[in-house]
């Protein structure tokens, strides 16, 4: 039996250049797909959802999120990137249990849905044991989000006894996860998160494993000034490709950007992390110079908010400032903005869909695509009047303004509340998990950041195995 839902009377921002924006229009959902978009549709047998006075838009896509860290909210508020490495990666990740990972992924995915983020690229680098790997996938699955699960080939800590004694054991666990959870098409898509500072043959093996499974590849690239980026080595080994999302890229040289562009690789920018942790200029300008379409990510929930509205505002503000800085220093004023609010929305819709290899299914309200749809508006003073749809979404919205969310045609948020979630119990469990994890981390490490006077330069040799 066909399930039909008619989203009626909203201001429809399709993000499809052919359809454009409808000042008032209807969107028809049939099962998991968008069946039609028009100024008016007749569908007598459909469930009607009246959204007059609201904006209807595609669900947003986050191209890099460490979802497992959700219950550590704001612990990194005053940490540098090296503090993050010492605190999260070396002290906290090793003491995370499988159930902590499951809880973090479920709560983080629900947080995303609540904010109108219908797809995340989950960079899962807390797979300490096979049980952790299972829990990470199941946490996403249980939340009902669309996600790329980026299996992380990471040891929990160089100083902790590893569960996986050899790299090939990691490869076998990845194959097990692929067979168990990704043998059929669903909301979850298989990905690989590459190791950092790993021997070249290990990185090559991880990329090979990903490509044999047609899995998306994601990696942290050029985010530490004291370490080499590895781009030249990957390129010369024939390992760069269009199936990769490179995250951050703040430290890349121009010749390295040329290699990324030539390979068709994608880029994810995390404005809130990069600006707060001193990682360098977000790479909007470099992407523009080299013809790479930027995308956005929330990155570490242990620092950042889980909504892309925040990343859009920060990212667009930085981009506009960077584009006019030289002019301002000459004592001149700009006569137009270099990037519009609509163009910024492309970073989290059509560009992001292309980055994760899903442009034919996601990113716009185009008939035939998956029905991943958000409705924004309501009684908030920030939502009236809605003069400019793109401007409202970028500059006036937060998670509370997201009224309805559909993922693959299934309603996941209605009237401002995420559906089918025992929120009181879930939040209590998150509080308990955070307390227990931090207690174990302090018992193991003795001290958590901030660590004054410690930098990556002092650790570079050990990180590179020298």
PyMOL commands that set and color helices and strands:
alter all, ss='L'
color gray80, all
select helices_A, chain A and resi 67-72+81-95+98-114+130-143+167-181+200-212+231-236+254-263+271-276+284-289+308-329+341-347+350-355+381-383+389-395+399-401+423-445+456-463
alter helices_A, ss='H'
color red, helices_A
select strands_A, chain A and resi 4-13+21-30+33-38+47-50+55-58+60-66+117-124+146-152+188-193+216-221+244-248+266-269+294-296+299-300+373-376+402-407+410-414+417-418
alter strands_A, ss='S'
color yellow, strands_A
deselect
rebuild
show_as cartoon
